[in-house]
Amino acid sequence: MSTHFLFQPGEWLGTGQVSFSMSPDVLHFRTKWVVTESENRSFQCTQIVEIVGGDRIVNDFVIKPQGGSAFEIILENELLGPFSGTGVIE
């Protein structure tokens, strides 16, 4: 598959910022990913996103490679519930 961090077991830290078209505000955030590989070649991922000075959300993902450049992804969190789809690596 790919050497993208989502397909590499470990802990990954990041920071960033996000803005929305309906607001002039910019939100700064920190994120932590914990990625583990399951026996069935899928990856269990937990993402913790902390808005600086604000909320925290936890997202759980299951990622299953589907060939050289595609993967199935399932997202679940307490606000949205479960969602699934297909991802493509370019």
C-alpha positions as a printed Julia matrix, in Angstrom:
90×3 Matrix{Float64}:
   0.0    0.0    0.0
   1.29   3.45   0.78
   3.81   4.8    3.25
   1.2    7.35   4.41
   1.1    7.57   8.21
  -2.41   6.06   8.31
  -0.86   2.78   7.13
   2.04   2.82   9.62
   1.44   1.69  13.21
   2.53   4.3   15.76
   1.64   7.61  17.34
   1.58  10.76  15.22
   1.27  14.37  16.43
   0.29  17.42  14.42
  -0.88  21.01  14.62
  -2.8   23.21  12.26
  -5.49  25.77  11.77
  -8.9   25.76  10.17
 -11.25  28.5    9.06
 -14.79  28.48   7.74
 -16.23  30.58   4.94
 -19.03  31.92   7.16
 -16.69  33.21   9.87
 -13.53  35.34   9.92
 -12.24  33.33  12.91
  -9.31  30.94  12.6
  -9.23  27.96  14.98
  -5.86  26.51  15.93
  -5.78  22.84  16.83
  -3.54  19.99  17.93
  -4.13  16.43  16.83
  -2.83  13.04  17.91
  -3.24   9.85  15.92
  -2.73   6.37  17.35
  -2.56   3.76  14.58
  -2.49  -0.01  15.15
  -2.58  -2.78  12.56
  -5.09  -5.61  12.92
  -4.56  -9.22  11.87
  -6.91  -8.8    8.89
  -4.68  -6.1    7.27
  -6.91  -3.27   8.47
  -5.75  -0.34  10.57
  -7.49   0.89  13.72
  -6.96   4.63  14.18
  -7.93   6.94  16.99
  -7.69  10.66  16.32
  -7.89  13.16  19.16
  -8.43  16.76  18.05
  -8.08  19.56  20.59
  -9.11  23.07  19.6
  -6.69  25.43  21.39
  -8.72  27.08  24.15
 -11.79  25.01  23.27
 -13.3   21.61  22.7
 -11.87  18.16  22.2
 -13.26  15.44  19.93
 -12.27  11.8   19.49
 -12.71  10.09  16.13
 -12.33   6.34  15.63
 -11.46   5.01  12.18
 -11.08   1.6   10.58
  -9.09   1.68   7.35
  -8.93  -1.35   5.04
  -6.59  -1.23   2.02
  -8.4   -2.2   -1.2
  -5.46  -2.38  -3.6
  -2.63  -0.12  -4.66
  -4.36   3.23  -4.38
  -7.77   2.74  -2.73
  -9.03   2.01   0.75
 -12.29   1.61   2.62
 -12.68   3.93   5.6
 -15.17   3.91   8.46
 -15.4    6.91  10.79
 -17.28   6.93  14.07
 -17.59   9.56  16.8
 -20.21  10.41  19.41
 -21.46  13.51  17.56
 -21.91  12.03  14.08
 -22.23   8.3   14.6
 -20.77   5.94  11.94
 -19.95   6.89   8.34
 -18.19   4.85   5.68
 -16.72   5.51   2.28
 -13.88   4.87  -0.11
 -10.61   6.78  -0.18
  -8.1    7.2   -2.99
  -4.37   7.86  -2.67
  -2.97  10.0   -5.46
